[in-house]
Amino acid sequence: MQEKSLFELEFPIHSSPSLLYQYISTPSGLSEWFADNVNSRGELFTFIWDDSEEQAKLISKKSGERVKFRWLDDEDEPYYFELRIVVDEITKDVSLMVADFSEEDEQEEAKMLWENQISSLKHVLGSV
């Protein structure tokens, strides 16, 4: 299996950080844009799309700021995905930073997937 490498994307979001945090950290918020349905039992989140499901463990979070998940398939690996809210101190512009890992030959596809997901998030937030 190929090594995966980290990539980061930044998306400007017209939303309050507290509202945005609800959409990236709660099962109900995530099911609005990230997956068809999301359930959680403690730190274990189940993401459901059409006829497939994936489980991820919430490995860290900082209230109002960031969440970090690790897919259970990658439990023995150092890979994760993180959603982090950044507020510019001067302009107060809000951005969502996405950190994720993918194999080199799949990185463009992974970035496009995140762009589509964040586009859905912006629609839900009315931030288009």
C-alpha positions in Angstrom: 0.0 0.0 0.0 1.2 3.5 -0.9 2.1 6.0 1.8 -0.5 8.7 2.2 0.6 12.3 2.4 -1.1 15.3 4.2 -2.8 18.0 2.3 -4.6 21.1 3.5 -7.4 23.2 2.0 -8.8 26.5 3.0 -12.4 27.5 2.4 -13.7 31.0 3.2 -17.1 30.6 4.9 -19.6 33.4 5.5 -20.9 32.2 8.9 -20.4 32.7 12.6 -17.7 30.4 14.0 -20.2 29.0 16.6 -22.8 28.1 14.0 -20.1 26.5 11.8 -18.8 24.5 14.7 -22.2 22.9 15.2 -22.1 21.7 11.5 -18.6 20.2 11.8 -18.8 18.6 15.3 -22.3 17.2 15.8 -24.0 14.1 14.1 -27.0 16.2 13.1 -24.7 19.0 11.7 -22.5 16.6 9.8 -25.6 14.7 8.3 -26.7 18.0 6.8 -23.6 18.2 4.4 -21.0 15.5 5.0 -23.0 12.2 4.8 -26.6 11.1 4.3 -26.8 10.2 8.0 -24.4 10.3 10.9 -24.8 8.6 14.3 -22.5 8.7 17.3 -22.0 6.7 20.3 -19.5 8.5 22.5 -16.4 9.1 20.4 -17.4 6.7 17.7 -19.1 8.3 14.7 -20.9 6.2 12.0 -21.1 8.0 8.6 -23.7 6.6 6.2 -23.9 7.2 2.4 -26.4 5.4 0.2 -25.5 1.8 0.8 -22.2 2.1 2.6 -21.0 3.2 6.0 -17.7 4.1 7.5 -16.8 4.5 11.2 -14.5 7.1 12.6 -13.3 7.9 16.0 -13.2 11.4 17.3 -9.6 11.7 18.4 -9.6 15.3 19.5 -11.7 18.4 19.6 -11.5 21.9 20.9 -14.9 23.5 21.4 -15.7 26.2 18.9 -12.4 25.6 17.0 -11.7 22.1 15.6 -12.5 18.5 15.4 -10.2 15.6 14.4 -11.3 12.2 13.3 -9.6 8.9 12.4 -11.3 6.3 10.2 -11.4 3.0 11.9 -9.9 1.4 8.8 -6.8 3.6 9.5 -6.8 2.9 13.3 -3.2 1.6 13.2 -2.0 4.4 10.9 -1.1 8.0 11.7 -3.8 9.3 9.3 -6.7 11.5 10.3 -8.9 14.3 8.9 -9.3 17.6 10.7 -11.8 20.4 10.3 -10.5 23.6 11.9 -12.2 27.0 12.1 -9.9 30.0 11.6 -10.9 33.6 12.2 -8.7 36.4 10.8 -8.0 38.7 13.7 -8.1 41.9 11.7 -10.9 41.3 9.1 -12.9 38.7 11.2 -13.2 36.6 8.0 -14.0 33.0 8.8 -12.3 30.1 7.0 -12.6 26.4 7.4 -9.3 24.6 7.1 -9.4 20.9 6.1 -6.5 18.6 6.7 -6.6 15.1 5.2 -4.4 12.4 3.9 -4.5 10.6 0.6 -2.2 8.6 -1.7 -0.3 10.8 -4.2 -2.2 9.5 -7.2 -5.5 10.2 -5.5 -4.8 13.6 -4.1 -6.6 15.6 -6.8 -9.7 13.4 -6.5 -9.6 13.8 -2.7 -9.4 17.6 -3.0 -12.3 17.6 -5.4 -14.4 15.5 -3.0 -13.7 18.0 -0.2 -14.6 20.9 -2.5 -17.9 19.3 -3.2 -18.5 18.5 0.4 -17.7 22.1 1.5 -19.9 23.4 -1.3 -22.8 21.5 0.3 -21.9 22.9 3.7 -22.0 26.5 2.3 -25.4 25.8 0.8 -26.7 24.6 4.1 -25.3 27.6 5.9 -26.6 30.0 3.3 -23.0 31.1 2.7 -22.9 30.7 -1.1 
